[in-house]
Amino acid sequence: MKSVMTSDQEHCYFCHAPTTMTHAIFGGPSYECHAMQDGLWIPICWKCKVEIHNERSQRTIFSLRRKAQLIFEETHSNDEFRKRYGKDFL
């Protein structure tokens, strides 16, 4: 499924370099699978992938999760989100 987080699938979400991989907004074995199915992922380059997993990027990760939840809840309920992803980020 295409990302619903951005319309530009060819460039890194953060720095606009060519995309080298995808990053699921929600991690963990089952959450990552759901995120990919729901289009809750971003195109990303290797450099930004490393940086997003740096402890200093926790605010960025939380912001992405809030945005993903808002997008998901455009077509689903808050209860469905919490059941699917285990937490509420709003």
Contacts in CASP RR format, 6 or more apart in sequence:
PFRMAT RR
TARGET T0000
AUTHOR 0000-0000-0000
METHOD contacts of the structure
MODEL  1
MKSVMTSDQEHCYFCHAPTTMTHAIFGGPSYECHAMQDGLWIPICWKCKV
EIHNERSQRTIFSLRRKAQLIFEETHSNDEFRKRYGKDFL
1 36 0 8 1.000
1 37 0 8 1.000
1 38 0 8 1.000
1 39 0 8 1.000
2 9 0 8 1.000
2 39 0 8 1.000
3 9 0 8 1.000
3 22 0 8 1.000
3 39 0 8 1.000
3 40 0 8 1.000
3 41 0 8 1.000
3 42 0 8 1.000
3 43 0 8 1.000
4 38 0 8 1.000
4 39 0 8 1.000
4 40 0 8 1.000
4 71 0 8 1.000
5 13 0 8 1.000
5 25 0 8 1.000
5 39 0 8 1.000
5 40 0 8 1.000
5 41 0 8 1.000
5 42 0 8 1.000
5 64 0 8 1.000
5 67 0 8 1.000
5 68 0 8 1.000
5 71 0 8 1.000
6 13 0 8 1.000
6 42 0 8 1.000
6 43 0 8 1.000
8 16 0 8 1.000
8 43 0 8 1.000
9 19 0 8 1.000
9 43 0 8 1.000
10 18 0 8 1.000
10 19 0 8 1.000
10 43 0 8 1.000
11 17 0 8 1.000
11 18 0 8 1.000
11 19 0 8 1.000
11 43 0 8 1.000
12 18 0 8 1.000
12 19 0 8 1.000
12 20 0 8 1.000
12 43 0 8 1.000
12 44 0 8 1.000
12 45 0 8 1.000
12 48 0 8 1.000
13 23 0 8 1.000
13 42 0 8 1.000
13 43 0 8 1.000
13 44 0 8 1.000
13 48 0 8 1.000
14 44 0 8 1.000
14 45 0 8 1.000
14 48 0 8 1.000
14 51 0 8 1.000
14 52 0 8 1.000
15 45 0 8 1.000
15 47 0 8 1.000
15 48 0 8 1.000
17 45 0 8 1.000
17 47 0 8 1.000
17 48 0 8 1.000
18 45 0 8 1.000
19 43 0 8 1.000
19 44 0 8 1.000
19 45 0 8 1.000
20 44 0 8 1.000
20 45 0 8 1.000
20 46 0 8 1.000
20 49 0 8 1.000
21 43 0 8 1.000
21 44 0 8 1.000
21 45 0 8 1.000
21 46 0 8 1.000
21 49 0 8 1.000
22 36 0 8 1.000
22 41 0 8 1.000
22 42 0 8 1.000
22 43 0 8 1.000
22 44 0 8 1.000
23 41 0 8 1.000
23 42 0 8 1.000
23 43 0 8 1.000
23 44 0 8 1.000
23 49 0 8 1.000
23 52 0 8 1.000
24 31 0 8 1.000
24 32 0 8 1.000
24 35 0 8 1.000
24 36 0 8 1.000
24 40 0 8 1.000
24 41 0 8 1.000
25 35 0 8 1.000
25 40 0 8 1.000
25 41 0 8 1.000
25 42 0 8 1.000
25 64 0 8 1.000
25 65 0 8 1.000
25 68 0 8 1.000
26 32 0 8 1.000
26 34 0 8 1.000
26 35 0 8 1.000
26 40 0 8 1.000
26 65 0 8 1.000
26 68 0 8 1.000
26 85 0 8 1.000
27 35 0 8 1.000
31 85 0 8 1.000
31 86 0 8 1.000
34 40 0 8 1.000
34 84 0 8 1.000
34 85 0 8 1.000
35 41 0 8 1.000
35 68 0 8 1.000
35 85 0 8 1.000
38 72 0 8 1.000
38 84 0 8 1.000
40 68 0 8 1.000
40 71 0 8 1.000
40 72 0 8 1.000
42 64 0 8 1.000
44 52 0 8 1.000
51 57 0 8 1.000
52 60 0 8 1.000
52 61 0 8 1.000
62 89 0 8 1.000
65 89 0 8 1.000
66 89 0 8 1.000
66 90 0 8 1.000
68 89 0 8 1.000
69 81 0 8 1.000
69 85 0 8 1.000
69 88 0 8 1.000
69 89 0 8 1.000
69 90 0 8 1.000
70 90 0 8 1.000
72 80 0 8 1.000
72 81 0 8 1.000
72 84 0 8 1.000
73 81 0 8 1.000
78 88 0 8 1.000
78 90 0 8 1.000
81 88 0 8 1.000
82 88 0 8 1.000
END
